[in-house]
Amino acid sequence: MNTLKDLYLDQIQDLYSATRQSRDIVIELEKAATNEELKEALHKGHNGISAGMDVMAGIARKHDVSPDGEHCKGMEGLVAEARAHVLEEEFGDSDVKDAMIITQYQRMAHYAIAGYGCVKAFAERLGLDEDVQLLDRHLSNTYDGDEKLTDLAKGGINKAAAA
């Protein structure tokens, strides 16, 4: 790693790996959810993650690198946590399970938001205007998805889980 562009492309590959890993677990979280609005939000999240994966792959290829160059150990850990705390856990209440699904999804989303923010800043510094636009759009969509899950939690799922 000798230049900011080297770092930028390394992190694009890392985010590609992160999105690939999170996409599959979000499908499982959607199946495990009981609240219909949550299921719908997770389905949209899955579609957004797939779009992010495509964006990272496109940026990598545009710069003549394979999107598969890295394995994101951070997302690997978050996926393992989601699996353990949702899919392998026994719940006596479906609202509590839905609250845990939101928790695990948002942890993965916040990790992605941090990564997208960093690569967007690198792209800005490198003058990669097309990349900046793609990254900004995807970062904004990721924020929107995160806010939707916060609204669901505050709007009733957490209240039902506390009852």
Contacts in CASP RR format, 6 or more apart in sequence:
PFRMAT RR
TARGET T0000
AUTHOR 0000-0000-0000
METHOD contacts of the structure
MODEL  1
MNTLKDLYLDQIQDLYSATRQSRDIVIELEKAATNEELKEALHKGHNGIS
AGMDVMAGIARKHDVSPDGEHCKGMEGLVAEARAHVLEEEFGDSDVKDAM
IITQYQRMAHYAIAGYGCVKAFAERLGLDEDVQLLDRHLSNTYDGDEKLT
DLAKGGINKAAAA
1 7 0 8 1.000
1 10 0 8 1.000
4 122 0 8 1.000
4 125 0 8 1.000
4 126 0 8 1.000
5 63 0 8 1.000
5 122 0 8 1.000
5 126 0 8 1.000
7 122 0 8 1.000
8 119 0 8 1.000
8 122 0 8 1.000
8 123 0 8 1.000
8 126 0 8 1.000
8 128 0 8 1.000
9 60 0 8 1.000
9 63 0 8 1.000
9 65 0 8 1.000
10 70 0 8 1.000
11 115 0 8 1.000
11 118 0 8 1.000
11 119 0 8 1.000
11 122 0 8 1.000
12 56 0 8 1.000
12 59 0 8 1.000
12 60 0 8 1.000
12 63 0 8 1.000
12 65 0 8 1.000
12 67 0 8 1.000
12 119 0 8 1.000
13 56 0 8 1.000
13 60 0 8 1.000
13 65 0 8 1.000
13 66 0 8 1.000
13 67 0 8 1.000
13 68 0 8 1.000
13 69 0 8 1.000
13 70 0 8 1.000
14 70 0 8 1.000
14 72 0 8 1.000
14 115 0 8 1.000
15 56 0 8 1.000
15 72 0 8 1.000
15 112 0 8 1.000
15 115 0 8 1.000
15 116 0 8 1.000
15 119 0 8 1.000
16 53 0 8 1.000
16 56 0 8 1.000
16 57 0 8 1.000
16 60 0 8 1.000
16 67 0 8 1.000
16 68 0 8 1.000
16 69 0 8 1.000
16 70 0 8 1.000
17 68 0 8 1.000
17 69 0 8 1.000
17 70 0 8 1.000
17 71 0 8 1.000
17 72 0 8 1.000
17 75 0 8 1.000
18 72 0 8 1.000
18 74 0 8 1.000
18 75 0 8 1.000
18 111 0 8 1.000
18 112 0 8 1.000
18 115 0 8 1.000
19 49 0 8 1.000
19 50 0 8 1.000
19 52 0 8 1.000
19 53 0 8 1.000
19 56 0 8 1.000
19 112 0 8 1.000
20 53 0 8 1.000
21 72 0 8 1.000
21 75 0 8 1.000
21 76 0 8 1.000
21 79 0 8 1.000
22 49 0 8 1.000
22 75 0 8 1.000
22 78 0 8 1.000
22 79 0 8 1.000
22 108 0 8 1.000
22 112 0 8 1.000
23 46 0 8 1.000
23 49 0 8 1.000
23 50 0 8 1.000
23 53 0 8 1.000
24 79 0 8 1.000
25 79 0 8 1.000
25 82 0 8 1.000
25 83 0 8 1.000
25 108 0 8 1.000
26 42 0 8 1.000
26 45 0 8 1.000
26 46 0 8 1.000
26 49 0 8 1.000
26 105 0 8 1.000
26 108 0 8 1.000
27 46 0 8 1.000
28 83 0 8 1.000
28 86 0 8 1.000
28 87 0 8 1.000
29 42 0 8 1.000
29 82 0 8 1.000
29 86 0 8 1.000
29 87 0 8 1.000
29 101 0 8 1.000
29 104 0 8 1.000
29 105 0 8 1.000
30 39 0 8 1.000
30 42 0 8 1.000
30 43 0 8 1.000
30 46 0 8 1.000
32 86 0 8 1.000
32 87 0 8 1.000
32 97 0 8 1.000
32 101 0 8 1.000
33 39 0 8 1.000
33 42 0 8 1.000
33 97 0 8 1.000
33 98 0 8 1.000
33 101 0 8 1.000
34 94 0 8 1.000
34 95 0 8 1.000
34 97 0 8 1.000
34 98 0 8 1.000
35 94 0 8 1.000
35 95 0 8 1.000
35 98 0 8 1.000
35 152 0 8 1.000
35 157 0 8 1.000
37 152 0 8 1.000
38 98 0 8 1.000
38 101 0 8 1.000
38 102 0 8 1.000
38 149 0 8 1.000
38 152 0 8 1.000
38 157 0 8 1.000
41 145 0 8 1.000
41 148 0 8 1.000
41 149 0 8 1.000
41 152 0 8 1.000
42 101 0 8 1.000
42 105 0 8 1.000
44 145 0 8 1.000
44 148 0 8 1.000
45 145 0 8 1.000
48 141 0 8 1.000
48 142 0 8 1.000
51 138 0 8 1.000
51 141 0 8 1.000
52 138 0 8 1.000
55 134 0 8 1.000
55 135 0 8 1.000
55 138 0 8 1.000
56 67 0 8 1.000
57 67 0 8 1.000
58 67 0 8 1.000
59 131 0 8 1.000
59 134 0 8 1.000
59 135 0 8 1.000
60 66 0 8 1.000
60 67 0 8 1.000
61 67 0 8 1.000
62 131 0 8 1.000
74 111 0 8 1.000
75 108 0 8 1.000
75 111 0 8 1.000
78 104 0 8 1.000
78 107 0 8 1.000
78 108 0 8 1.000
78 111 0 8 1.000
79 108 0 8 1.000
81 104 0 8 1.000
81 107 0 8 1.000
82 104 0 8 1.000
82 105 0 8 1.000
82 107 0 8 1.000
82 108 0 8 1.000
85 100 0 8 1.000
85 103 0 8 1.000
85 104 0 8 1.000
86 97 0 8 1.000
86 100 0 8 1.000
86 101 0 8 1.000
86 104 0 8 1.000
89 97 0 8 1.000
89 100 0 8 1.000
91 97 0 8 1.000
91 100 0 8 1.000
93 161 0 8 1.000
95 157 0 8 1.000
95 160 0 8 1.000
95 161 0 8 1.000
95 163 0 8 1.000
96 161 0 8 1.000
98 157 0 8 1.000
98 160 0 8 1.000
98 161 0 8 1.000
99 153 0 8 1.000
99 157 0 8 1.000
99 158 0 8 1.000
99 161 0 8 1.000
102 149 0 8 1.000
102 152 0 8 1.000
102 153 0 8 1.000
102 157 0 8 1.000
105 149 0 8 1.000
106 146 0 8 1.000
106 149 0 8 1.000
106 150 0 8 1.000
109 142 0 8 1.000
109 145 0 8 1.000
109 146 0 8 1.000
109 149 0 8 1.000
110 146 0 8 1.000
112 142 0 8 1.000
113 139 0 8 1.000
113 142 0 8 1.000
113 143 0 8 1.000
113 146 0 8 1.000
116 135 0 8 1.000
116 138 0 8 1.000
116 139 0 8 1.000
116 142 0 8 1.000
117 135 0 8 1.000
117 139 0 8 1.000
119 135 0 8 1.000
120 132 0 8 1.000
120 135 0 8 1.000
120 136 0 8 1.000
120 139 0 8 1.000
123 131 0 8 1.000
123 132 0 8 1.000
123 135 0 8 1.000
124 132 0 8 1.000
END
